[in-house]
């Protein structure tokens, strides 16, 4: 939170539409839904991959933070393998998250 300029827990709770006790529970490694993780990452402008798995960097979701050597074909192949393991609900959440990263004039 502090890294992203969010100093007050109640401000984050308000921005996410949750109780402050929910933030406290999350900070103590309590359960969090995928939807809440997506909303939190969007609010704090952090990478969902980094948040959920610790891979990549906190800013890897930003276009200028892409790793060298990752080609579009390699990325597409990775997504295709990953997509086969997703439930319909998870797929919808992932699409919504990815759409939220695009400027509004580029969204479907």
PyMOL commands that set and color helices and strands:
alter all, ss='L'
color gray80, all
select helices_A, chain A and resi 2-4+9-16+20-27+34-44+48-53+63-65+72-83+88-101+104-106
alter helices_A, ss='H'
color red, helices_A
deselect
rebuild
show_as cartoon
